[in-house]
């Protein structure tokens, strides 16, 4: 009897220790993602202002200023992924549906990555099946789904490679496809797609940071708005990520 009580006490102590470690991990993520994001946001805003009034700068100075802006943007992207990861783990992702003009929404999102694409000499092609596709969903969640897929495509693509985004309405479903020429996944890598903190053989082509959370967050956010996310890949060629979202009439 005393041995059972002893074992129970040990189990309770172990559970408390695990809970304490988990709370410490979440606190650390919160500290890194929030307290570091504020100064990075200020630095990014300053670099944007300098670039807007860069007539007095030499081409050499402009180039380094643009490099600095991209490095800061990369850091902010990493912070945002950490915030998303924490919210997903705590199941605190709220969904607020609204009507969205998908064409305008995606065009705006692509423009956000255009400077990165230009810097790396990437080609982004966009084709919409209709100029005015209206959907009802959570804008922030959809932004994180498509944004992470575009971010990965830009991050791992080499100069002169192409990224193709297409939208297609099929019955009551909308499909958003993002196709890259990165080289695809191996069979072993394909089995672990959308796993958190998972990194693959492809490496960022301009020394960008990678948390291994992008695909995990995209998949989680897609599920949150009732969408699916799948990948078709050809090893040595590239991959196509397909977001399928039900749409109302």
N, C-alpha and C positions, 0 to 999 in steps of 0.2 A: 504493500500500500504506500509506504513512504517513498519507494522508488518511483511509483507513478506520479506522486505529487512533485517529486524532484524533477522528473522529466517534463511535467507540465510547466513548472516554473522556468525551466531552461527554454522551453518552446516560447513562452510568453516574453522572456527576455530577448530572444532572438527576433521575434516579431517586432518588438519595440525598437530594437537596433536597426532593423531593416526600414521601418517607418521613419526613424530619425534620419537615416542616410538618404532616403527618398526626399524628405522635406528639405534637407540640406542641398541636394542636387537641384531641386526646383527653385530654391532661393538663389543658388548660384546662377542658374539660367536667367532668372529674372533680373539679377544684378547686371549680368553681362549684356543682356538684350536691351534693357531700358536705360541704365545709367551710361552706357557707352554710346547708345544711339543718339542721345541729345547733342553731344559735342560733334559727332560725325555729321549730323544734320546741319549744324551751323557751318562746319567746314565746307560741306557740299554747296550750301547756299552762297557762301562767299566765293567759291570757285565759279559758280554760275554767273554771279554778278561781274566778276573779273572778265569772264569770256564774253559777256554782253558788251563790255567797253574795252575791247582788246585792240583798238586801232593803233594805240601807241606802242604796242608790244611787237617785238620781232617775231618772225615765224618760229624761231627756235624757242622763244619764251611761250608762245601760244601752244606749241606742241607739248611742252612739259606741263603747262597748265591743264591741257586736255587730258594728259596722262594722269595727273593728280586727281582730276575730277572722276575719271573712270575707276581709279583705285578706291576712292572714297565711296563711290556708288557700289562697288563690289563689297566693301565692308558693310554698308547699309543692307545690302541684300542678304548677307550672312546673318545679321542681327534679326532681320524680318523672319528668316527661316527659323531661328531659335524661338522667337515669339510664337510663331505658328505651331511649332513642335510642342511648346508648353501648353498652349491652348487646346491642342488636340489631345494631349495626354490627360488634361484635366476635364476634357469634354465640355469646354466652355466656349465653343464656337457657335455663336448665335446666328440664326438664319433670318434675314429680313428681305423678303421678296419684293421686287419692283419690276416695272416694265422697262426693258432695255432695247434700244436699237442695236442689235448685235453687230451690224456692219460698222457703225460708228465706233462702237466699243472696241472691236478688234483692231480697227485702223489706228485708233489712239494708242492702243497697247503696242502695236508694231512700231509706231513712231518713237516710243520710249526706248526701244532697242536699236533704233536706226544708227545712232552715233557709235554704239559699240560695233555694229555690223560694218559701218563705214571704216572704222579704225582697223578692223581685222580683214577688210576687203571681202566681206561676205555679201552674198546676194539674197535678199528676202523677197520672195514673190507671194502675192496675196490674190486669191481668186474667190469671189463670193457668188453663190448660186442665185442670189437676189440682192438688189441694192438696199432693200429695206426689210430685213428680217427682225421681227419684234418677238422677244421672248420675255417670260416672267421668271426671274430667279434672283438669287443673292449676288449682287454685283461684286462684292469683295471676295467671296468664295470663288466665283468664276475667274476673277482676276488672278487669284493665286494658282488656279489650275493651269490656265493658259500661260500666265506669266512665268511660272516655273518651267514649263515645257520650252518656251521660247528662250528663256535664260540658259537652260542646259544646251539647247541647240547652238546658241551663239558661243557659249563658253567652250564647247568641245570641238567646234568646227575649225577647220584650217582655212587659210586664205584661198579665195576664189571658189569655195564650196557654196552650195545653194541650200537655202531653207525655204520650204514651200508650205504656206498656210492656205487651206481651202475650207470652205463651209458648204455643206450640202443638206438640203431638206429632203428627207425620205419619209413620206407618210406623216406620222405624228412625232417623228424623231428628227433632231438636228445633229449633224455630225461636224465636228471641228477636227481637221487633220493637220498635224504638223510633221512634215517629212524632212529628214536630214540626210546628209551624206557622210556621217561621221565614221561609219565602218561597221555598224551593227553590234550585236551582242553575241558572245559565245553561248552554246547551249547551257553551260553551267551558270553563266551570268543571267540568262533569261529566266532561269528558275527562281532567282532571288530578286527580280525586279520589284520595285515599290517597297523594299525593305528599308527601314530607317537605319541611317548611318552606314549604308552600304555604298562602297566605292568600287568602280569597275576599271577595266584595263585602259579605257580611254582617259587621257589626261587633259586638263585645261590647256589651251594652246597659247595663252598669253599670261601664264602664271597666276590666273585668277584663283581665289580661294574656293574650296568645295567642302561642304559639311556632310555630304552624303544624305541630305534630307529632302532634296528637291522633288524626286519622284514620289517619295513617301507622302509628302505634303500634298502634292497634286492629286494623288489617289484618294487621300483622306478627305480633301475638300470636295472632290467630285462626288464621293459617296454622300457627303453631307447635304448636297443639293439634289440628290436623286439621280445623278449622272453616273455613267460608267467610264472607265479609262482602261484601254487595252493597248498593246503594242504589237506591231508586226515588224519583224526584223529579219534581215538577210546578212549573215556574217560576211564581213569584207565589203559590204555595200553601204548599208544604212538602215534606218528605222523609221517607221511611221507610227506616231502616237495618235490614237483616235478617241476623242471625247464624244460620247453619245448622250444627248440630253433630251428628255421628253419635252415637247412644247404643246401648249394649248392652242385651240383654234384661234 
